[in-house]
């Protein structure tokens, strides 16, 4: 890093995580914690009043407005605060989520399975590097997804709609009736989406829908 002092805003719904991030980051004289937030609503409001160089945010937070979580939050951060570099931390790493987050301009993606020091590295990269920094655990997920025979495509909008409705509790017959498609088509779209996402179970599919902000 150079001598620039980085203003860093933290957002996580677990106070212990925020405290751990604060203590780790403040070991550097070049980092100033400018805000500590519990959800996406607080983060956006805080940045509007007090800009930050870097925003470190959990991908899924259980507190506050659920519509300001996941990709919805990342999209708003990109639109409203384009000069703020965003670093995402997440308890679960899904290749499709990471790839889409990168498309939304995220400059760092760190798994909570990695040491806290990876967040420091992500901040340094976000501030002074190019592209997106991925922690070791996240990098491993992306490598597994890129293995031969593993689809790298993202689900289509039609497939995402099927996932969303299924995760909300609708049966395949109900989804077919709502979308005007046959049950076999809906079943096929669900299966293809799961294959693209590398998800093997219905529980994993519902978890993806939640983490990605579909529901």
One Martini backbone bead per residue (centre of mass of N, CA, C, O) as a GRO file, in nm:
protein
  215
    1UNK     BB    1   0.101   0.033   0.012
    2UNK     BB    2   0.049   0.343   0.060
    3UNK     BB    3  -0.024   0.647   0.251
    4UNK     BB    4  -0.313   0.596   0.235
    5UNK     BB    5  -0.615   0.647   0.392
    6UNK     BB    6  -0.864   0.411   0.461
    7UNK     BB    7  -1.204   0.410   0.428
    8UNK     BB    8  -1.408   0.183   0.625
    9UNK     BB    9  -1.700  -0.007   0.573
   10UNK     BB   10  -1.917  -0.204   0.776
   11UNK     BB   11  -2.121  -0.518   0.704
   12UNK     BB   12  -2.299  -0.699   0.963
   13UNK     BB   13  -2.524  -0.906   1.160
   14UNK     BB   14  -2.258  -0.978   1.327
   15UNK     BB   15  -2.086  -0.845   1.584
   16UNK     BB   16  -1.836  -1.035   1.588
   17UNK     BB   17  -1.750  -0.981   1.298
   18UNK     BB   18  -1.709  -0.680   1.319
   19UNK     BB   19  -1.499  -0.691   1.547
   20UNK     BB   20  -1.291  -0.862   1.394
   21UNK     BB   21  -1.251  -0.671   1.156
   22UNK     BB   22  -1.169  -0.423   1.314
   23UNK     BB   23  -0.920  -0.539   1.461
   24UNK     BB   24  -0.765  -0.624   1.207
   25UNK     BB   25  -0.762  -0.349   1.043
   26UNK     BB   26  -0.642  -0.160   1.285
   27UNK     BB   27  -0.341  -0.258   1.259
   28UNK     BB   28  -0.354  -0.047   1.043
   29UNK     BB   29  -0.266   0.288   0.982
   30UNK     BB   30  -0.431   0.290   0.686
   31UNK     BB   31  -0.694   0.236   0.864
   32UNK     BB   32  -1.042   0.356   0.871
   33UNK     BB   33  -1.324   0.326   1.057
   34UNK     BB   34  -1.633   0.478   0.949
   35UNK     BB   35  -1.829   0.212   0.976
   36UNK     BB   36  -2.112   0.030   1.139
   37UNK     BB   37  -2.321  -0.226   1.008
   38UNK     BB   38  -2.626  -0.448   0.990
   39UNK     BB   39  -2.713  -0.350   0.693
   40UNK     BB   40  -2.795  -0.229   0.384
   41UNK     BB   41  -2.945   0.025   0.471
   42UNK     BB   42  -2.722   0.140   0.650
   43UNK     BB   43  -2.499   0.150   0.440
   44UNK     BB   44  -2.629   0.343   0.235
   45UNK     BB   45  -2.683   0.575   0.436
   46UNK     BB   46  -2.392   0.618   0.528
   47UNK     BB   47  -2.260   0.674   0.247
   48UNK     BB   48  -2.432   0.930   0.191
   49UNK     BB   49  -2.295   1.085   0.442
   50UNK     BB   50  -2.018   0.882   0.445
   51UNK     BB   51  -1.778   0.825   0.266
   52UNK     BB   52  -1.598   0.546   0.116
   53UNK     BB   53  -1.349   0.348  -0.016
   54UNK     BB   54  -1.457   0.092   0.152
   55UNK     BB   55  -1.681  -0.195   0.136
   56UNK     BB   56  -1.771  -0.435   0.382
   57UNK     BB   57  -1.984  -0.718   0.295
   58UNK     BB   58  -2.224  -0.913   0.344
   59UNK     BB   59  -2.427  -1.102   0.146
   60UNK     BB   60  -2.597  -1.215   0.404
   61UNK     BB   61  -2.861  -1.052   0.584
   62UNK     BB   62  -3.113  -1.079   0.844
   63UNK     BB   63  -3.132  -0.776   0.871
   64UNK     BB   64  -3.384  -0.604   0.762
   65UNK     BB   65  -3.400  -0.542   0.431
   66UNK     BB   66  -3.411  -0.799   0.199
   67UNK     BB   67  -3.387  -0.612  -0.065
   68UNK     BB   68  -3.089  -0.530   0.077
   69UNK     BB   69  -2.948  -0.786  -0.066
   70UNK     BB   70  -2.713  -0.910  -0.223
   71UNK     BB   71  -2.748  -0.809  -0.544
   72UNK     BB   72  -2.912  -0.559  -0.473
   73UNK     BB   73  -2.691  -0.422  -0.309
   74UNK     BB   74  -2.463  -0.424  -0.520
   75UNK     BB   75  -2.616  -0.257  -0.731
   76UNK     BB   76  -2.653   0.000  -0.555
   77UNK     BB   77  -2.361   0.054  -0.496
   78UNK     BB   78  -2.276   0.096  -0.793
   79UNK     BB   79  -2.476   0.336  -0.850
   80UNK     BB   80  -2.435   0.529  -0.585
   81UNK     BB   81  -2.108   0.416  -0.528
   82UNK     BB   82  -1.865   0.399  -0.759
   83UNK     BB   83  -1.600   0.476  -0.567
   84UNK     BB   84  -1.667   0.228  -0.404
   85UNK     BB   85  -1.511  -0.043  -0.284
   86UNK     BB   86  -1.606  -0.387  -0.296
   87UNK     BB   87  -1.627  -0.628  -0.026
   88UNK     BB   88  -1.695  -0.970   0.005
   89UNK     BB   89  -1.856  -1.170   0.251
   90UNK     BB   90  -1.888  -1.538   0.304
   91UNK     BB   91  -2.005  -1.849   0.417
   92UNK     BB   92  -2.075  -1.900   0.109
   93UNK     BB   93  -1.949  -2.056  -0.195
   94UNK     BB   94  -2.053  -1.964  -0.525
   95UNK     BB   95  -1.971  -1.941  -0.845
   96UNK     BB   96  -2.216  -1.781  -0.951
   97UNK     BB   97  -2.202  -1.557  -0.741
   98UNK     BB   98  -1.917  -1.459  -0.793
   99UNK     BB   99  -1.948  -1.388  -1.094
  100UNK     BB  100  -2.178  -1.182  -1.056
  101UNK     BB  101  -2.032  -0.993  -0.861
  102UNK     BB  102  -1.810  -0.913  -1.060
  103UNK     BB  103  -2.007  -0.784  -1.268
  104UNK     BB  104  -2.087  -0.564  -1.030
  105UNK     BB  105  -1.776  -0.473  -0.921
  106UNK     BB  106  -1.634  -0.647  -0.740
  107UNK     BB  107  -1.299  -0.647  -0.566
  108UNK     BB  108  -1.390  -0.868  -0.340
  109UNK     BB  109  -1.376  -1.227  -0.228
  110UNK     BB  110  -1.459  -1.370   0.092
  111UNK     BB  111  -1.428  -1.632   0.295
  112UNK     BB  112  -1.511  -1.744   0.622
  113UNK     BB  113  -1.289  -1.979   0.598
  114UNK     BB  114  -1.089  -1.765   0.608
  115UNK     BB  115  -0.867  -1.566   0.707
  116UNK     BB  116  -0.869  -1.237   0.800
  117UNK     BB  117  -0.625  -1.148   0.622
  118UNK     BB  118  -0.783  -1.162   0.349
  119UNK     BB  119  -0.926  -0.890   0.387
  120UNK     BB  120  -0.676  -0.716   0.374
  121UNK     BB  121  -0.593  -0.803   0.091
  122UNK     BB  122  -0.856  -0.712  -0.047
  123UNK     BB  123  -0.826  -0.411   0.019
  124UNK     BB  124  -0.559  -0.361  -0.124
  125UNK     BB  125  -0.663  -0.445  -0.401
  126UNK     BB  126  -0.909  -0.256  -0.422
  127UNK     BB  127  -0.736   0.011  -0.402
  128UNK     BB  128  -0.464  -0.082  -0.611
  129UNK     BB  129  -0.594  -0.280  -0.799
  130UNK     BB  130  -0.709  -0.526  -1.027
  131UNK     BB  131  -0.992  -0.647  -1.024
  132UNK     BB  132  -1.053  -0.955  -0.844
  133UNK     BB  133  -1.032  -1.070  -0.527
  134UNK     BB  134  -0.959  -1.411  -0.424
  135UNK     BB  135  -0.976  -1.626  -0.204
  136UNK     BB  136  -0.880  -1.941  -0.163
  137UNK     BB  137  -1.169  -2.065  -0.136
  138UNK     BB  138  -1.287  -1.919  -0.383
  139UNK     BB  139  -1.083  -2.015  -0.592
  140UNK     BB  140  -1.153  -2.316  -0.560
  141UNK     BB  141  -1.445  -2.295  -0.657
  142UNK     BB  142  -1.376  -2.187  -0.943
  143UNK     BB  143  -1.201  -2.427  -1.028
  144UNK     BB  144  -1.417  -2.649  -1.004
  145UNK     BB  145  -1.616  -2.510  -1.211
  146UNK     BB  146  -1.377  -2.532  -1.451
  147UNK     BB  147  -1.398  -2.809  -1.502
  148UNK     BB  148  -1.431  -3.055  -1.699
  149UNK     BB  149  -1.786  -3.071  -1.751
  150UNK     BB  150  -1.838  -2.787  -1.626
  151UNK     BB  151  -2.058  -2.559  -1.625
  152UNK     BB  152  -2.033  -2.186  -1.695
  153UNK     BB  153  -2.307  -2.107  -1.711
  154UNK     BB  154  -2.578  -1.917  -1.670
  155UNK     BB  155  -2.877  -1.871  -1.584
  156UNK     BB  156  -3.158  -1.801  -1.707
  157UNK     BB  157  -3.434  -1.614  -1.668
  158UNK     BB  158  -3.627  -1.858  -1.672
  159UNK     BB  159  -3.472  -2.025  -1.462
  160UNK     BB  160  -3.480  -1.813  -1.233
  161UNK     BB  161  -3.789  -1.811  -1.207
  162UNK     BB  162  -3.815  -2.103  -1.120
  163UNK     BB  163  -3.640  -2.083  -0.870
  164UNK     BB  164  -3.800  -1.866  -0.721
  165UNK     BB  165  -4.071  -2.020  -0.701
  166UNK     BB  166  -3.962  -2.273  -0.565
  167UNK     BB  167  -3.838  -2.125  -0.312
  168UNK     BB  168  -4.141  -2.020  -0.232
  169UNK     BB  169  -4.314  -2.320  -0.264
  170UNK     BB  170  -4.369  -2.408  -0.543
  171UNK     BB  171  -4.490  -2.616  -0.758
  172UNK     BB  172  -4.448  -2.732  -1.071
  173UNK     BB  173  -4.747  -2.703  -1.152
  174UNK     BB  174  -4.772  -2.404  -1.060
  175UNK     BB  175  -4.549  -2.289  -1.237
  176UNK     BB  176  -4.665  -2.375  -1.509
  177UNK     BB  177  -4.929  -2.214  -1.484
  178UNK     BB  178  -4.802  -1.930  -1.439
  179UNK     BB  179  -4.598  -1.949  -1.711
  180UNK     BB  180  -4.713  -2.129  -1.950
  181UNK     BB  181  -4.598  -2.424  -1.901
  182UNK     BB  182  -4.479  -2.719  -1.884
  183UNK     BB  183  -4.381  -2.947  -1.657
  184UNK     BB  184  -4.137  -3.056  -1.816
  185UNK     BB  185  -4.005  -2.780  -1.863
  186UNK     BB  186  -3.971  -2.699  -1.567
  187UNK     BB  187  -3.803  -2.944  -1.485
  188UNK     BB  188  -3.572  -2.894  -1.685
  189UNK     BB  189  -3.495  -2.605  -1.591
  190UNK     BB  190  -3.420  -2.689  -1.305
  191UNK     BB  191  -3.201  -2.896  -1.376
  192UNK     BB  192  -3.016  -2.707  -1.541
  193UNK     BB  193  -2.969  -2.497  -1.318
  194UNK     BB  194  -2.832  -2.691  -1.119
  195UNK     BB  195  -2.597  -2.763  -1.304
  196UNK     BB  196  -2.482  -2.475  -1.342
  197UNK     BB  197  -2.451  -2.432  -1.014
  198UNK     BB  198  -2.368  -2.702  -0.864
  199UNK     BB  199  -2.641  -2.834  -0.765
  200UNK     BB  200  -2.786  -3.129  -0.590
  201UNK     BB  201  -3.012  -2.986  -0.414
  202UNK     BB  202  -3.294  -2.831  -0.306
  203UNK     BB  203  -3.161  -2.688  -0.069
  204UNK     BB  204  -2.936  -2.556  -0.239
  205UNK     BB  205  -3.130  -2.395  -0.420
  206UNK     BB  206  -3.263  -2.226  -0.198
  207UNK     BB  207  -3.002  -2.102  -0.096
  208UNK     BB  208  -2.932  -1.955  -0.354
  209UNK     BB  209  -3.185  -1.777  -0.369
  210UNK     BB  210  -3.119  -1.629  -0.109
  211UNK     BB  211  -2.819  -1.534  -0.161
  212UNK     BB  212  -2.900  -1.390  -0.452
  213UNK     BB  213  -3.193  -1.236  -0.412
  214UNK     BB  214  -3.457  -1.381  -0.525
  215UNK     BB  215  -3.598  -1.379  -0.205
   0.00000   0.00000   0.00000
